Amino acid sequence: MEKRISEYESVGEFLVAIKKEFRGGKKETVKVAELKKLEQGGKMMEEFVQEFRKVARGSGYEGYPLIEEFKRGINTIIRGRLMKVECQPSYIEQ
């Protein structure tokens, strides 16, 4: 192997630095995966909204992509009714 000057004294130190640098990305990826699996099912809308907000926090999603994930997760009947509304909701409270 070619000898290089390293700012790390050991492989362990290097791995700690890598984990520190990329740990936020892993958390965000996990949150996005949870968000994509989330469905209302038989839950009341208020319960689903609370759960959705909890999972969405830290996902990096906001604005339109977040609204689309919310609409995807709600029951099909409610989603169908929302699509027929003249003024489409632009945030969860609506």
C-alpha positions in Angstrom: 0.0 0.0 0.0 1.1 3.5 -0.7 2.0 5.4 2.5 -0.1 8.5 3.1 -0.2 11.0 5.9 -3.5 10.6 7.7 -5.2 12.9 10.1 -6.5 9.8 12.0 -4.2 7.8 14.3 -6.2 4.6 14.0 -8.9 2.8 12.0 -11.2 3.1 15.0 -10.8 6.9 15.1 -11.5 7.1 11.3 -14.7 5.0 11.7 -15.9 7.2 14.6 -15.4 10.3 12.3 -17.3 8.6 9.5 -20.2 7.7 11.7 -20.4 11.3 13.1 -20.4 12.7 9.6 -23.1 10.5 8.2 -25.3 9.6 11.1 -27.9 12.3 10.3 -28.4 10.8 6.8 -29.2 7.4 8.3 -31.8 8.8 10.7 -33.4 10.8 7.9 -33.5 7.7 5.7 -35.1 5.6 8.5 -37.7 8.4 9.0 -38.6 8.5 5.3 -39.0 4.7 5.2 -41.3 4.9 8.3 -43.3 7.7 6.6 -43.8 5.7 3.4 -45.1 2.7 5.4 -47.5 4.8 7.5 -51.2 4.2 6.8 -54.3 5.4 8.6 -56.0 2.1 8.6 -58.8 2.1 11.2 -57.4 5.0 13.2 -59.3 8.2 13.7 -58.0 11.1 11.6 -56.7 12.9 14.7 -54.7 9.9 15.8 -53.3 9.4 12.3 -52.3 13.1 12.1 -50.4 12.9 15.5 -48.6 9.7 14.4 -47.8 11.2 11.0 -46.4 14.4 12.5 -44.2 12.4 14.9 -42.8 10.3 12.1 -42.4 13.2 9.7 -40.3 15.2 12.2 -36.7 14.6 11.1 -37.6 13.1 7.8 -36.4 16.1 5.8 -39.8 16.2 4.0 -41.7 19.5 4.0 -44.2 21.3 1.8 -45.6 19.5 -1.2 -43.8 16.1 -0.8 -44.9 16.0 2.8 -48.5 16.7 1.8 -48.4 14.0 -0.8 -47.1 11.4 1.7 -49.9 12.4 4.0 -52.6 12.0 1.3 -51.1 8.6 0.3 -51.4 7.4 3.9 -55.0 8.3 4.6 -57.9 6.0 3.9 -58.9 5.7 0.2 -62.4 7.0 0.9 -61.2 10.2 2.5 -58.5 10.6 -0.1 -61.2 10.3 -2.8 -63.3 13.0 -1.2 -60.3 15.3 -0.8 -59.6 15.0 -4.5 -63.1 16.1 -5.3 -62.9 19.3 -3.2 -62.6 22.5 -5.2 -60.0 24.1 -3.0 -57.3 21.4 -2.4 -55.8 21.5 1.2 -52.3 22.8 1.3 -51.5 21.8 4.9 -52.6 19.0 7.2 -55.0 21.1 9.4 -57.1 21.7 6.3 
